[in-house]
Amino acid sequence: MRTKNIENTIVDEANHCTYVILAERVLTDGEIYRAIRQEILRRGSRLAEGETLTLTITSSGKSIASVSEPQSQKEAPSPVVPDSNKEDPSTSQIGSLG
């Protein structure tokens, strides 16, 4: 019988990324830190801003999978609207003729 995995979620507000560690139980801070550190060392670089790293940890403490995905934006980018305060160059007068 397969046991359910518990999500141990860590939000790194300083680096704007999220770690999700799936395990058979709630992990201690040290276990979570070790799993994240080992994965970062294995990858050779930190996560990009907004990236989510998902790790699955076995009962022996081994990491069996890692999935890295960019975090979806919560807000759609606003459309570009021309600035109505700027003068249209085609209608401006360079100087008076006369």
N, C-alpha and C positions, 0 to 999 in steps of 0.2 A: 504494500500500500504506500502510495506516494504522499508525503506530507506537504502541506501548503507552505509556500515561502512567504516570509514576512518582509515587507519593504522597510529598510532602514534608510530614510531619506535625509540627506544633508544638503543644505543650501549655503553655498559659499558667497556671501554678499559682497565681500571685498573683491573677489575675482569674477563675479557675475556668472557663476556656473553651478550646476547641481550634480550631486552624486546620489545614485540610487543603488543600494546594495541589498540584493535578495539573499536571504538566509533562512534556515529552518527555525531560527529563534531571533529574539532581539539581541543585537550585538552590543558589546561594551564600547566605550569611546576608543579605547586602545585597539580593539579588533578592527573597528571601522577605519581608524587612522592608518593602521598597518596595511589594510587592503587597498586603500586609496593611494598610499605612498608607493606600494609595490607596482600598482598599475601605471602610475605616472612615470616611475623609473623604467618600466618595461617599454612604454610608449616613447620615452625620450624627450617628452615635452609636456608642458601643462595644457590644460583644456583651453580652448578658445573661448572668448567672451560669449555667454549665452548657451554654451554647449552643455549637454547632459550626458553623464557617463553612467551606464548601468552595468553592475557587476553581479555575478551569481557566485556565492560562496558555498562550498560543500561543508558537511559536518566536520571534516578534518581541517578546515580552514583554508583549503586550496581554492583559488579562483578558477572557475571552469569556463567562463565566457565574459566577454565585455562588449558592450554595444555603446557606441558614441554617436549622438545625434544632436544637431543644432536645435536649440529651443525655439519654438514657434513664437512669432511676434504677437503680442496681445493686441496691439493697435495697428491697424492698416496704415501705411504711409499716406500722408495727405497729398492730394494732387497739387501740382505746381500751378500757381495762379500768378498771372502777370501783375506787377506792382502798378497800380493805377496812379500813383504819385509821380512816376517817372514820365518825363516828356517824350513823346514820340519823335524820333529823329527826323522823320520825313516831313513833319509839320513845323519844325523849328526854323527860325529865320537866322541866317548867319550874320547878316548886317543889312543896313538900309542901302538901297540903290539910289544914290542921288546926289 
